[in-house]
Amino acid sequence: MEKFLNVPEQDLIMNGTSVTPVSPADLTDTGDVFADVSVGDIVHQSTDNEYFLVASKIDNNNLTLTALDGGTTPIVSGKSFFIHSATAA
C-alpha cells in the first residue's frame, strides 16, 4: 500500500541578514529587498530558529511581524532570515 503525505511547499522569496530595526518595524533590511513580500508571508529567522507571519509591510525595507512560535520581536541586527511566500502556487 502506498502512502502519500501532502505537505505544502512554500516558494522562497528572498533571504538576508537583518539590520537594526527602525521603529515600529520588527524586521529591517536595506535596498528595497521586501518589494515582493506580502502580508501573510512566512519569515524564518534561522539564527534562532523562530517563525513569524508578515503582519504588515511598512515599506520595501521594513516589516511588522506576528510571532508563530513565541519568537521575539523586533529581530535585532545580524540575524539570518528567509521569507517564503504564503500565496504562491
Buried (B, 14 or more C-beta within 10 A) or exposed (E): EEEEEEEEEBEEBBEBEBBEBEEEBBBBBEEEBBEEBBEEBBBBBEBEEBBBBBBEBBEBBBBBBBBEEEBEBBBBEEBBBBBBBBEEE
